[in-house]
Amino acid sequence: MKKVEIREANEITVKNIQAYMEKTVTRFGSGAKVDCPKEFLGKKVFLIIKKDEE
């Protein structure tokens, strides 16, 4: 299985945004998933994990 590289950062700048949404990660078998509209099938996306707010 391919391992995904994870980078930690405090700030990110993104240009040419088509859309953005806030979702919750849910269980899916032995893994997890984030739902999004099927209009984005085949699109390249970035998943940003927010730190827990205290």
PyMOL Python script that loads the backbone (N, CA, C, O; Angstrom):
from pymol import cmd

cmd.read_pdbstr("""\
ATOM      1  N   MET A   1       0.837  -1.177   0.000  1.00  0.00           N
ATOM      2  CA  MET A   1       0.000   0.000   0.000  1.00  0.00           C
ATOM      3  C   MET A   1       0.886   1.245   0.000  1.00  0.00           C
ATOM      4  O   MET A   1       1.887   1.296   0.715  1.00  0.00           O
ATOM      5  N   LYS A   2       0.523   2.235  -0.791  1.00  0.00           N
ATOM      6  CA  LYS A   2       1.282   3.477  -0.892  1.00  0.00           C
ATOM      7  C   LYS A   2       1.028   4.348   0.343  1.00  0.00           C
ATOM      8  O   LYS A   2      -0.118   4.508   0.765  1.00  0.00           O
ATOM      9  N   LYS A   3       2.079   4.902   0.913  1.00  0.00           N
ATOM     10  CA  LYS A   3       1.973   5.771   2.081  1.00  0.00           C
ATOM     11  C   LYS A   3       1.900   7.220   1.604  1.00  0.00           C
ATOM     12  O   LYS A   3       2.680   7.635   0.747  1.00  0.00           O
ATOM     13  N   VAL A   4       0.969   7.981   2.154  1.00  0.00           N
ATOM     14  CA  VAL A   4       0.767   9.371   1.770  1.00  0.00           C
ATOM     15  C   VAL A   4       1.678  10.262   2.601  1.00  0.00           C
ATOM     16  O   VAL A   4       1.745  10.119   3.822  1.00  0.00           O
ATOM     17  N   GLU A   5       2.383  11.187   1.941  1.00  0.00           N
ATOM     18  CA  GLU A   5       3.242  12.133   2.649  1.00  0.00           C
ATOM     19  C   GLU A   5       2.367  13.186   3.327  1.00  0.00           C
ATOM     20  O   GLU A   5       1.487  13.768   2.692  1.00  0.00           O
ATOM     21  N   ILE A   6       2.608  13.428   4.609  1.00  0.00           N
ATOM     22  CA  ILE A   6       1.848  14.421   5.362  1.00  0.00           C
ATOM     23  C   ILE A   6       2.784  15.560   5.725  1.00  0.00           C
ATOM     24  O   ILE A   6       3.870  15.339   6.261  1.00  0.00           O
ATOM     25  N   ARG A   7       2.350  16.785   5.428  1.00  0.00           N
ATOM     26  CA  ARG A   7       3.132  17.975   5.770  1.00  0.00           C
ATOM     27  C   ARG A   7       2.340  18.826   6.747  1.00  0.00           C
ATOM     28  O   ARG A   7       1.144  19.049   6.558  1.00  0.00           O
ATOM     29  N   GLU A   8       3.008  19.302   7.794  1.00  0.00           N
ATOM     30  CA  GLU A   8       2.360  20.188   8.748  1.00  0.00           C
ATOM     31  C   GLU A   8       2.699  21.625   8.395  1.00  0.00           C
ATOM     32  O   GLU A   8       3.838  21.936   8.047  1.00  0.00           O
ATOM     33  N   ALA A   9       1.699  22.503   8.487  1.00  0.00           N
ATOM     34  CA  ALA A   9       1.905  23.920   8.185  1.00  0.00           C
ATOM     35  C   ALA A   9       0.926  24.751   8.999  1.00  0.00           C
ATOM     36  O   ALA A   9      -0.115  24.252   9.428  1.00  0.00           O
ATOM     37  N   ASN A  10       1.255  25.996   9.207  1.00  0.00           N
ATOM     38  CA  ASN A  10       0.381  26.914   9.932  1.00  0.00           C
ATOM     39  C   ASN A  10      -0.435  27.783   8.993  1.00  0.00           C
ATOM     40  O   ASN A  10      -1.419  28.391   9.413  1.00  0.00           O
ATOM     41  N   GLU A  11      -0.049  27.849   7.747  1.00  0.00           N
ATOM     42  CA  GLU A  11      -0.733  28.720   6.798  1.00  0.00           C
ATOM     43  C   GLU A  11      -0.657  28.107   5.406  1.00  0.00           C
ATOM     44  O   GLU A  11       0.329  27.463   5.051  1.00  0.00           O
ATOM     45  N   ILE A  12      -1.700  28.314   4.633  1.00  0.00           N
ATOM     46  CA  ILE A  12      -1.721  27.828   3.253  1.00  0.00           C
ATOM     47  C   ILE A  12      -2.403  28.871   2.388  1.00  0.00           C
ATOM     48  O   ILE A  12      -3.398  29.470   2.798  1.00  0.00           O
ATOM     49  N   THR A  13      -1.869  29.091   1.186  1.00  0.00           N
ATOM     50  CA  THR A  13      -2.451  30.020   0.231  1.00  0.00           C
ATOM     51  C   THR A  13      -2.800  29.228  -1.019  1.00  0.00           C
ATOM     52  O   THR A  13      -1.962  28.508  -1.561  1.00  0.00           O
ATOM     53  N   VAL A  14      -4.049  29.365  -1.479  1.00  0.00           N
ATOM     54  CA  VAL A  14      -4.503  28.614  -2.647  1.00  0.00           C
ATOM     55  C   VAL A  14      -5.118  29.588  -3.644  1.00  0.00           C
ATOM     56  O   VAL A  14      -5.905  30.457  -3.269  1.00  0.00           O
ATOM     57  N   LYS A  15      -4.756  29.438  -4.914  1.00  0.00           N
ATOM     58  CA  LYS A  15      -5.308  30.276  -5.976  1.00  0.00           C
ATOM     59  C   LYS A  15      -6.228  29.441  -6.855  1.00  0.00           C
ATOM     60  O   LYS A  15      -6.145  28.213  -6.856  1.00  0.00           O
ATOM     61  N   ASN A  16      -7.094  30.096  -7.594  1.00  0.00           N
ATOM     62  CA  ASN A  16      -8.004  29.442  -8.540  1.00  0.00           C
ATOM     63  C   ASN A  16      -8.930  28.433  -7.860  1.00  0.00           C
ATOM     64  O   ASN A  16      -9.082  27.308  -8.335  1.00  0.00           O
ATOM     65  N   ILE A  17      -9.541  28.834  -6.759  1.00  0.00           N
ATOM     66  CA  ILE A  17     -10.456  27.955  -6.032  1.00  0.00           C
ATOM     67  C   ILE A  17     -11.795  27.886  -6.759  1.00  0.00           C
ATOM     68  O   ILE A  17     -12.397  28.917  -7.059  1.00  0.00           O
ATOM     69  N   GLN A  18     -12.254  26.688  -7.037  1.00  0.00           N
ATOM     70  CA  GLN A  18     -13.573  26.506  -7.659  1.00  0.00           C
ATOM     71  C   GLN A  18     -14.653  26.474  -6.591  1.00  0.00           C
ATOM     72  O   GLN A  18     -15.742  27.013  -6.791  1.00  0.00           O
ATOM     73  N   ALA A  19     -14.362  25.849  -5.462  1.00  0.00           N
ATOM     74  CA  ALA A  19     -15.327  25.735  -4.369  1.00  0.00           C
ATOM     75  C   ALA A  19     -14.577  25.323  -3.118  1.00  0.00           C
ATOM     76  O   ALA A  19     -13.442  24.852  -3.182  1.00  0.00           O
ATOM     77  N   TYR A  20     -15.229  25.508  -1.980  1.00  0.00           N
ATOM     78  CA  TYR A  20     -14.681  24.958  -0.744  1.00  0.00           C
ATOM     79  C   TYR A  20     -15.839  24.587   0.162  1.00  0.00           C
ATOM     80  O   TYR A  20     -16.930  25.148   0.054  1.00  0.00           O
ATOM     81  N   MET A  21     -15.598  23.645   1.049  1.00  0.00           N
ATOM     82  CA  MET A  21     -16.641  23.180   1.951  1.00  0.00           C
ATOM     83  C   MET A  21     -15.996  22.653   3.218  1.00  0.00           C
ATOM     84  O   MET A  21     -14.816  22.303   3.219  1.00  0.00           O
ATOM     85  N   GLU A  22     -16.760  22.594   4.292  1.00  0.00           N
ATOM     86  CA  GLU A  22     -16.269  22.018   5.537  1.00  0.00           C
ATOM     87  C   GLU A  22     -17.093  20.770   5.820  1.00  0.00           C
ATOM     88  O   GLU A  22     -18.320  20.835   5.901  1.00  0.00           O
ATOM     89  N   LYS A  23     -16.426  19.646   5.970  1.00  0.00           N
ATOM     90  CA  LYS A  23     -17.084  18.363   6.189  1.00  0.00           C
ATOM     91  C   LYS A  23     -16.432  17.649   7.358  1.00  0.00           C
ATOM     92  O   LYS A  23     -15.356  18.040   7.810  1.00  0.00           O
ATOM     93  N   THR A  24     -17.081  16.603   7.847  1.00  0.00           N
ATOM     94  CA  THR A  24     -16.546  15.774   8.908  1.00  0.00           C
ATOM     95  C   THR A  24     -16.123  14.432   8.320  1.00  0.00           C
ATOM     96  O   THR A  24     -16.835  13.856   7.497  1.00  0.00           O
ATOM     97  N   VAL A  25     -14.974  13.942   8.739  1.00  0.00           N
ATOM     98  CA  VAL A  25     -14.489  12.638   8.297  1.00  0.00           C
ATOM     99  C   VAL A  25     -15.329  11.569   8.997  1.00  0.00           C
ATOM    100  O   VAL A  25     -15.551  11.640  10.206  1.00  0.00           O
ATOM    101  N   THR A  26     -15.798  10.573   8.225  1.00  0.00           N
ATOM    102  CA  THR A  26     -16.629   9.510   8.780  1.00  0.00           C
ATOM    103  C   THR A  26     -15.988   8.144   8.529  1.00  0.00           C
ATOM    104  O   THR A  26     -15.134   7.995   7.654  1.00  0.00           O
ATOM    105  N   ARG A  27     -16.418   7.148   9.316  1.00  0.00           N
ATOM    106  CA  ARG A  27     -15.910   5.780   9.158  1.00  0.00           C
ATOM    107  C   ARG A  27     -16.342   5.211   7.806  1.00  0.00           C
ATOM    108  O   ARG A  27     -17.429   5.507   7.309  1.00  0.00           O
ATOM    109  N   PHE A  28     -15.462   4.385   7.222  1.00  0.00           N
ATOM    110  CA  PHE A  28     -15.777   3.691   5.985  1.00  0.00           C
ATOM    111  C   PHE A  28     -14.977   2.396   5.987  1.00  0.00           C
ATOM    112  O   PHE A  28     -13.799   2.391   5.631  1.00  0.00           O
ATOM    113  N   GLY A  29     -15.608   1.303   6.384  1.00  0.00           N
ATOM    114  CA  GLY A  29     -14.903   0.024   6.495  1.00  0.00           C
ATOM    115  C   GLY A  29     -13.802   0.133   7.533  1.00  0.00           C
ATOM    116  O   GLY A  29     -14.061   0.495   8.681  1.00  0.00           O
ATOM    117  N   SER A  30     -12.556  -0.181   7.133  1.00  0.00           N
ATOM    118  CA  SER A  30     -11.433  -0.080   8.059  1.00  0.00           C
ATOM    119  C   SER A  30     -10.687   1.239   7.891  1.00  0.00           C
ATOM    120  O   SER A  30      -9.591   1.409   8.425  1.00  0.00           O
ATOM    121  N   GLY A  31     -11.286   2.180   7.142  1.00  0.00           N
ATOM    122  CA  GLY A  31     -10.653   3.470   6.910  1.00  0.00           C
ATOM    123  C   GLY A  31     -11.600   4.607   7.214  1.00  0.00           C
ATOM    124  O   GLY A  31     -12.441   4.509   8.108  1.00  0.00           O
ATOM    125  N   ALA A  32     -11.457   5.692   6.464  1.00  0.00           N
ATOM    126  CA  ALA A  32     -12.295   6.864   6.662  1.00  0.00           C
ATOM    127  C   ALA A  32     -12.520   7.539   5.310  1.00  0.00           C
ATOM    128  O   ALA A  32     -11.813   7.267   4.340  1.00  0.00           O
ATOM    129  N   LYS A  33     -13.525   8.432   5.266  1.00  0.00           N
ATOM    130  CA  LYS A  33     -13.835   9.133   4.018  1.00  0.00           C
ATOM    131  C   LYS A  33     -14.405  10.504   4.331  1.00  0.00           C
ATOM    132  O   LYS A  33     -14.858  10.772   5.444  1.00  0.00           O
ATOM    133  N   VAL A  34     -14.372  11.371   3.318  1.00  0.00           N
ATOM    134  CA  VAL A  34     -15.021  12.670   3.384  1.00  0.00           C
ATOM    135  C   VAL A  34     -15.930  12.749   2.163  1.00  0.00           C
ATOM    136  O   VAL A  34     -15.461  12.632   1.031  1.00  0.00           O
ATOM    137  N   ASP A  35     -17.222  12.946   2.384  1.00  0.00           N
ATOM    138  CA  ASP A  35     -18.170  13.039   1.269  1.00  0.00           C
ATOM    139  C   ASP A  35     -18.056  14.393   0.585  1.00  0.00           C
ATOM    140  O   ASP A  35     -17.794  15.411   1.227  1.00  0.00           O
ATOM    141  N   CYS A  36     -18.259  14.386  -0.731  1.00  0.00           N
ATOM    142  CA  CYS A  36     -18.347  15.635  -1.488  1.00  0.00           C
ATOM    143  C   CYS A  36     -19.256  15.390  -2.698  1.00  0.00           C
ATOM    144  O   CYS A  36     -19.478  14.240  -3.079  1.00  0.00           O
ATOM    145  N   PRO A  37     -19.780  16.453  -3.302  1.00  0.00           N
ATOM    146  CA  PRO A  37     -20.682  16.300  -4.442  1.00  0.00           C
ATOM    147  C   PRO A  37     -20.006  15.595  -5.618  1.00  0.00           C
ATOM    148  O   PRO A  37     -18.811  15.774  -5.855  1.00  0.00           O
ATOM    149  N   LYS A  38     -20.782  14.794  -6.352  1.00  0.00           N
ATOM    150  CA  LYS A  38     -20.198  14.041  -7.469  1.00  0.00           C
ATOM    151  C   LYS A  38     -19.763  14.922  -8.625  1.00  0.00           C
ATOM    152  O   LYS A  38     -19.084  14.440  -9.531  1.00  0.00           O
ATOM    153  N   GLU A  39     -20.128  16.191  -8.627  1.00  0.00           N
ATOM    154  CA  GLU A  39     -19.652  17.102  -9.674  1.00  0.00           C
ATOM    155  C   GLU A  39     -18.129  17.258  -9.633  1.00  0.00           C
ATOM    156  O   GLU A  39     -17.522  17.731 -10.594  1.00  0.00           O
ATOM    157  N   PHE A  40     -17.514  16.852  -8.502  1.00  0.00           N
ATOM    158  CA  PHE A  40     -16.063  16.964  -8.360  1.00  0.00           C
ATOM    159  C   PHE A  40     -15.340  15.652  -8.650  1.00  0.00           C
ATOM    160  O   PHE A  40     -14.129  15.569  -8.442  1.00  0.00           O
ATOM    161  N   LEU A  41     -16.046  14.623  -9.123  1.00  0.00           N
ATOM    162  CA  LEU A  41     -15.397  13.360  -9.503  1.00  0.00           C
ATOM    163  C   LEU A  41     -14.304  13.631 -10.529  1.00  0.00           C
ATOM    164  O   LEU A  41     -14.522  14.350 -11.504  1.00  0.00           O
ATOM    165  N   GLY A  42     -13.146  13.062 -10.310  1.00  0.00           N
ATOM    166  CA  GLY A  42     -12.035  13.226 -11.239  1.00  0.00           C
ATOM    167  C   GLY A  42     -11.231  14.501 -11.024  1.00  0.00           C
ATOM    168  O   GLY A  42     -10.212  14.696 -11.687  1.00  0.00           O
ATOM    169  N   LYS A  43     -11.658  15.371 -10.121  1.00  0.00           N
ATOM    170  CA  LYS A  43     -10.936  16.612  -9.849  1.00  0.00           C
ATOM    171  C   LYS A  43      -9.835  16.347  -8.838  1.00  0.00           C
ATOM    172  O   LYS A  43      -9.956  15.437  -8.018  1.00  0.00           O
ATOM    173  N   LYS A  44      -8.766  17.124  -8.882  1.00  0.00           N
ATOM    174  CA  LYS A  44      -7.712  17.049  -7.885  1.00  0.00           C
ATOM    175  C   LYS A  44      -8.135  17.909  -6.705  1.00  0.00           C
ATOM    176  O   LYS A  44      -8.547  19.055  -6.881  1.00  0.00           O
ATOM    177  N   VAL A  45      -8.033  17.361  -5.509  1.00  0.00           N
ATOM    178  CA  VAL A  45      -8.457  18.087  -4.301  1.00  0.00           C
ATOM    179  C   VAL A  45      -7.341  18.041  -3.260  1.00  0.00           C
ATOM    180  O   VAL A  45      -6.453  17.190  -3.313  1.00  0.00           O
ATOM    181  N   PHE A  46      -7.409  18.963  -2.327  1.00  0.00           N
ATOM    182  CA  PHE A  46      -6.504  18.984  -1.185  1.00  0.00           C
ATOM    183  C   PHE A  46      -7.347  18.835   0.070  1.00  0.00           C
ATOM    184  O   PHE A  46      -8.374  19.497   0.218  1.00  0.00           O
ATOM    185  N   LEU A  47      -6.919  17.980   0.959  1.00  0.00           N
ATOM    186  CA  LEU A  47      -7.614  17.784   2.216  1.00  0.00           C
ATOM    187  C   LEU A  47      -6.770  18.419   3.311  1.00  0.00           C
ATOM    188  O   LEU A  47      -5.609  18.056   3.499  1.00  0.00           O
ATOM    189  N   ILE A  48      -7.357  19.368   4.031  1.00  0.00           N
ATOM    190  CA  ILE A  48      -6.655  20.074   5.097  1.00  0.00           C
ATOM    191  C   ILE A  48      -7.261  19.621   6.423  1.00  0.00           C
ATOM    192  O   ILE A  48      -8.471  19.729   6.625  1.00  0.00           O
ATOM    193  N   ILE A  49      -6.431  19.118   7.316  1.00  0.00           N
ATOM    194  CA  ILE A  49      -6.887  18.655   8.619  1.00  0.00           C
ATOM    195  C   ILE A  49      -6.665  19.781   9.629  1.00  0.00           C
ATOM    196  O   ILE A  49      -5.534  20.216   9.842  1.00  0.00           O
ATOM    197  N   LYS A  50      -7.752  20.249  10.250  1.00  0.00           N
ATOM    198  CA  LYS A  50      -7.660  21.323  11.227  1.00  0.00           C
ATOM    199  C   LYS A  50      -7.285  20.760  12.591  1.00  0.00           C
ATOM    200  O   LYS A  50      -7.712  19.664  12.955  1.00  0.00           O
ATOM    201  N   LYS A  51      -6.478  21.518  13.352  1.00  0.00           N
ATOM    202  CA  LYS A  51      -6.182  21.127  14.726  1.00  0.00           C
ATOM    203  C   LYS A  51      -7.429  21.309  15.559  1.00  0.00           C
ATOM    204  O   LYS A  51      -8.249  22.185  15.283  1.00  0.00           O
ATOM    205  N   ASP A  52      -7.576  20.470  16.593  1.00  0.00           N
ATOM    206  CA  ASP A  52      -8.719  20.613  17.495  1.00  0.00           C
ATOM    207  C   ASP A  52      -8.661  21.966  18.171  1.00  0.00           C
ATOM    208  O   ASP A  52      -7.611  22.384  18.659  1.00  0.00           O
ATOM    209  N   GLU A  53      -9.803  22.654  18.197  1.00  0.00           N
ATOM    210  CA  GLU A  53      -9.877  23.940  18.861  1.00  0.00           C
ATOM    211  C   GLU A  53     -10.071  23.693  20.343  1.00  0.00           C
ATOM    212  O   GLU A  53     -10.924  22.898  20.738  1.00  0.00           O
ATOM    213  N   GLU A  54      -9.293  24.364  21.156  1.00  0.00           N
ATOM    214  CA  GLU A  54      -9.375  24.146  22.609  1.00  0.00           C
ATOM    215  C   GLU A  54     -10.108  25.263  23.276  1.00  0.00           C
ATOM    216  O   GLU A  54     -10.275  25.251  24.495  1.00  0.00           O
TER     217      GLU A  54
END
""", "prot")
cmd.dss("prot")
cmd.show_as("cartoon", "prot")
cmd.util.cbc("prot")
cmd.orient("prot")
